[in-house]
Amino acid sequence: MALNEIHDSEGTEIQVREYYTGCVRTEWRRLARDAYRRLEFETTLHFVMQYLPANGLVLDAGGGPGRYTVELAKRGYDMVLMDLTPANLEFAQRQIKRAGLKDRVKDIAEGSIVDLSRFKDCTFDAVMCTGGPLSHVLDVYDRKKAIGDLVRVVKPGAPVFVSVMGRLNVLIIELILAQYEIDLPHFISMRDTGDYGGGYGFTACHFFLPEELKDAFDGHPVEILEMAGLEGISSRHWKKLNQLARDEKRWRIWMETHFQTCTHPSVVGMSAHMMIVCRKLPG
């Protein structure tokens, strides 16, 4: 059986780990490569910094090669980085050492967001699961378990930040870049269920509708504070956005426009990545 035909939880993790092992440096650079790619990073931080406490211990769950771990450690937070891919963690260790942040990063751990049993209840002052790790959990029950664990390990009143990849946006990508795939079974699966088993340039992934992401937090002791489209109305317009970034005045006005519109429900749904911000309820 080909790897992209394995849809059980273990097979999905194997596929995802192998994919990210092959693109560690690409993933590190992804959020800093140009103005368009930085938009996801800067919008994530915009909302994270609104809700983070002034200091504390933060879990970066599924944090890849550590871009957010390094950034928040620079801002004075104590960090724990966890990721499924050993190659990501090895790279992150080098970046952390290079930045002189070893004292701030308290642990670097290999593991899946589906199983956070290594961490005790109410350990962290905040939890981040950003960049799409939850999208790489295809099984709906595993996603529910992952969310439950992300909530379990934060203290009451603490924020939880989760970002995923958007379903409507990936269908637009098919229209723009891969029309030859529209009559293939995986397109119908993405359209109707959000599930993509891998094998066509990307690894196994579940692409979310915004109401689906919101509903996934039902039954967990959280208050939903925000939902935002991280690329917002700029999604998929990378050439034009990078061109605009060269004009300082117009760029400033466009970024104001971005932050004014990125929480609109229609924009959340069309964005390449969407983020939900929650607060754990007391008791």
C-alpha positions as CSV (number, residue, x, y, z in Angstrom):
1,M,0.0,0.0,0.0
2,A,1.4,3.4,-0.9
3,L,2.0,5.8,2.0
4,N,-0.5,8.3,0.7
5,E,-3.2,5.6,0.9
6,I,-2.7,5.1,4.7
7,H,-5.3,7.1,6.6
8,D,-5.1,5.6,10.1
9,S,-3.6,7.8,12.8
10,E,-0.2,6.1,12.8
11,G,0.1,6.1,9.0
12,T,-0.8,9.8,8.9
13,E,1.8,10.7,11.5
14,I,4.4,8.7,9.5
15,Q,3.6,10.6,6.4
16,V,3.6,14.0,8.1
17,R,6.9,13.3,9.8
18,E,8.5,12.3,6.6
19,Y,7.2,15.3,4.7
20,Y,8.5,17.8,7.3
21,T,11.8,16.0,7.6
22,G,12.4,16.8,4.0
23,C,11.6,20.5,4.3
24,V,13.0,21.8,7.6
25,R,14.8,24.8,6.3
26,T,11.9,25.7,3.9
27,E,9.5,25.6,6.9
28,W,11.8,27.8,9.0
29,R,12.0,30.3,6.2
30,R,8.3,30.1,5.3
31,L,7.1,32.7,7.7
32,A,9.9,35.2,6.9
33,R,10.5,34.7,3.2
34,D,8.7,37.8,1.9
35,A,5.9,40.2,2.9
36,Y,3.1,37.8,2.0
37,R,4.6,34.9,4.1
38,R,5.3,37.3,7.0
39,L,1.6,38.2,7.0
40,E,0.7,34.9,8.7
41,F,3.5,35.3,11.2
42,E,2.8,38.9,12.0
43,T,-1.0,38.5,12.3
44,T,-0.6,35.5,14.6
45,L,1.7,37.5,16.8
46,H,-0.7,40.5,16.7
47,F,-3.4,38.3,18.4
48,V,-1.1,36.3,20.6
49,M,0.4,39.4,22.1
50,Q,-3.1,40.8,22.9
51,Y,-3.9,37.8,25.1
52,L,-0.7,36.5,26.5
53,P,0.1,37.3,30.1
54,A,3.0,39.7,30.7
55,N,5.2,36.7,31.4
56,G,5.0,33.0,32.0
57,L,5.6,29.5,30.6
58,V,4.2,28.9,27.0
59,L,3.8,25.6,25.2
60,D,4.5,25.7,21.5
61,A,2.7,22.5,20.5
62,G,3.6,21.3,17.0
63,G,6.0,24.2,16.7
64,G,8.0,22.8,13.9
65,P,11.6,24.3,13.6
66,G,10.8,26.8,16.4
67,R,10.0,30.1,14.7
68,Y,7.4,31.1,17.3
69,T,9.4,29.6,20.2
70,V,12.4,31.8,19.3
71,E,10.3,34.9,18.8
72,L,8.5,34.6,22.1
73,A,11.7,33.6,24.0
74,K,13.2,36.8,22.6
75,R,10.2,38.7,24.1
76,G,10.9,37.3,27.6
77,Y,8.7,34.2,27.7
78,D,9.8,30.8,29.0
79,M,9.1,28.3,26.3
80,V,8.5,24.5,25.8
81,L,8.8,23.4,22.2
82,M,7.2,20.1,21.1
83,D,7.0,18.7,17.6
84,L,6.4,15.4,15.8
85,T,9.5,15.6,13.6
86,P,13.0,15.1,15.1
87,A,14.7,17.0,12.3
88,N,12.6,20.1,13.1
89,L,13.7,19.9,16.8
90,E,17.4,19.4,15.9
91,F,17.2,22.5,13.7
92,A,15.3,24.4,16.4
93,Q,18.0,23.6,19.0
94,R,20.6,25.2,16.7
95,Q,18.5,28.3,16.2
96,I,17.8,28.6,19.9
97,K,21.5,28.3,20.7
98,R,22.5,30.8,18.0
99,A,20.0,33.3,19.4
100,G,21.4,32.9,23.0
101,L,18.0,31.7,24.3
102,K,18.9,28.3,25.9
103,D,17.9,29.6,29.3
104,R,14.5,30.7,28.1
105,V,13.6,27.4,26.3
106,K,13.0,25.0,29.2
107,D,12.4,21.9,27.1
108,I,12.4,20.6,23.5
109,A,10.3,17.4,23.2
110,E,9.4,15.0,20.5
111,G,5.7,14.2,20.4
112,S,2.3,14.5,18.9
113,I,-0.4,17.0,19.8
114,V,-2.8,14.1,20.1
115,D,-1.0,13.0,23.2
116,L,0.2,15.6,25.7
117,S,0.2,13.2,28.6
118,R,3.8,14.1,29.4
119,F,2.5,17.4,30.7
120,K,0.5,17.8,33.9
121,D,-2.9,19.6,34.1
122,C,-2.7,23.3,34.4
123,T,1.0,23.5,33.7
124,F,1.2,26.4,31.2
125,D,0.3,30.1,31.2
126,A,-0.6,29.8,27.5
127,V,-0.6,27.2,24.7
128,M,0.1,27.8,21.0
129,C,-0.7,25.3,18.3
130,T,-0.1,27.5,15.3
131,G,0.9,27.1,11.7
132,G,-1.5,24.2,11.1
133,P,-0.5,21.1,13.3
134,L,-4.2,20.4,14.0
135,S,-4.8,20.3,10.2
136,H,-2.4,17.3,10.1
137,V,-4.7,15.2,12.3
138,L,-7.2,13.6,9.9
139,D,-9.2,11.6,12.4
140,V,-12.0,13.7,13.9
141,Y,-11.7,11.9,17.3
142,D,-8.0,12.5,17.5
143,R,-8.6,16.2,16.7
144,K,-11.1,16.3,19.6
145,K,-8.6,14.6,21.9
146,A,-5.8,17.0,20.8
147,I,-8.0,20.0,21.6
148,G,-8.9,18.5,24.9
149,D,-5.3,18.1,25.8
150,L,-4.3,21.6,24.7
151,V,-7.0,23.0,27.0
152,R,-6.1,20.6,29.8
153,V,-2.5,21.6,30.1
154,V,-3.2,25.4,30.5
155,K,-4.1,27.1,33.7
156,P,-7.6,28.4,34.2
157,G,-7.9,31.8,32.6
158,A,-5.0,31.1,30.2
159,P,-5.3,31.6,26.4
160,V,-5.1,28.9,23.8
161,F,-4.2,29.8,20.2
162,V,-4.9,27.3,17.4
163,S,-4.5,27.9,13.7
164,V,-5.4,25.6,10.9
165,M,-5.5,25.6,7.1
166,G,-8.7,26.8,5.4
167,R,-10.8,24.6,3.1
168,L,-12.3,27.3,0.8
169,N,-8.9,28.7,0.2
170,V,-7.4,25.4,-0.9
171,L,-10.2,25.0,-3.4
172,I,-9.3,28.4,-4.8
173,I,-5.7,27.2,-5.1
174,E,-6.9,24.2,-7.2
175,L,-8.7,26.7,-9.5
176,I,-5.7,28.9,-9.9
177,L,-2.8,26.4,-9.9
178,A,-4.1,22.9,-10.4
179,Q,-7.2,22.7,-12.6
180,Y,-6.0,19.3,-13.9
181,E,-6.8,17.9,-10.4
182,I,-10.4,19.0,-10.2
183,D,-11.7,15.8,-11.7
184,L,-9.6,13.6,-9.4
185,P,-11.0,11.9,-6.3
186,H,-8.9,13.9,-3.8
187,F,-10.4,17.1,-5.0
188,I,-13.9,15.8,-4.3
189,S,-12.8,14.6,-0.8
190,M,-11.3,18.0,0.0
191,R,-14.4,19.8,-1.2
192,D,-16.9,17.6,0.6
193,T,-15.0,16.5,3.8
194,G,-11.9,18.7,4.0
195,D,-9.7,15.5,4.1
196,Y,-6.7,15.2,1.8
197,G,-4.7,12.0,2.1
198,G,-1.5,13.3,0.5
199,G,0.5,12.4,-2.6
200,Y,-0.1,15.5,-4.7
201,G,2.7,17.9,-3.6
202,F,1.6,18.1,0.1
203,T,1.2,15.8,3.0
204,A,-1.9,14.5,4.7
205,C,-4.1,17.4,5.8
206,H,-7.6,18.3,7.0
207,F,-8.7,21.7,5.7
208,F,-11.2,23.5,7.9
209,L,-14.3,25.5,7.5
210,P,-14.5,28.2,10.2
211,E,-17.7,26.9,11.7
212,E,-16.1,23.4,11.9
213,L,-13.1,24.8,13.8
214,K,-15.4,26.6,16.2
215,D,-17.6,23.6,16.7
216,A,-14.5,21.5,17.5
217,F,-14.1,23.4,20.7
218,D,-17.7,22.7,21.8
219,G,-17.8,20.6,25.0
220,H,-14.4,22.0,26.2
221,P,-14.2,24.4,29.1
222,V,-13.3,27.5,27.0
223,E,-14.6,30.8,26.0
224,I,-14.0,31.7,22.3
225,L,-12.5,35.2,22.2
226,E,-11.6,35.7,18.5
227,M,-11.4,34.1,15.1
228,A,-9.2,35.6,12.5
229,G,-8.1,35.0,8.9
230,L,-4.3,35.2,9.1
231,E,-3.7,36.2,5.5
232,G,-7.2,37.7,5.3
233,I,-8.2,39.5,2.2
234,S,-4.7,39.2,0.9
235,S,-4.9,35.4,0.7
236,R,-3.4,34.0,-2.5
237,H,-2.5,37.5,-3.8
238,W,1.2,37.0,-3.0
239,K,2.6,38.9,-6.1
240,K,0.5,42.0,-5.6
241,L,1.0,42.0,-1.8
242,N,4.8,41.8,-2.2
243,Q,4.6,44.5,-4.8
244,L,2.6,46.7,-2.4
245,A,5.1,46.2,0.5
246,R,7.6,48.2,-1.4
247,D,5.5,51.3,-0.9
248,E,5.7,52.2,2.8
249,K,2.7,54.6,3.0
250,R,0.4,52.3,1.1
251,W,1.6,49.3,2.9
252,R,0.8,50.9,6.3
253,I,-2.7,51.7,5.1
254,W,-3.1,48.2,3.7
255,M,-2.0,46.6,7.0
256,E,-4.5,48.8,8.9
257,T,-7.2,47.5,6.4
258,H,-6.0,43.9,7.0
259,F,-6.4,44.1,10.8
260,Q,-9.8,45.9,10.4
261,T,-11.1,43.1,8.2
262,C,-9.4,39.9,9.2
263,T,-11.9,39.0,11.9
264,H,-14.9,39.3,9.6
265,P,-16.6,35.9,9.3
266,S,-16.4,35.9,5.5
267,V,-12.7,36.7,5.5
268,V,-11.9,34.1,8.1
269,G,-13.5,31.5,5.9
270,M,-11.6,32.5,2.8
271,S,-8.2,32.8,4.4
272,A,-5.3,30.4,3.8
273,H,-4.9,30.0,7.5
274,M,-7.4,30.8,10.2
275,M,-6.9,31.1,14.0
276,I,-9.1,30.7,16.9
277,V,-8.3,32.3,20.3
278,C,-9.9,30.8,23.4
279,R,-9.6,31.3,27.2
280,K,-9.8,28.4,29.6
281,L,-12.7,28.8,31.9
282,P,-12.2,28.5,35.7
283,G,-13.3,25.5,37.7
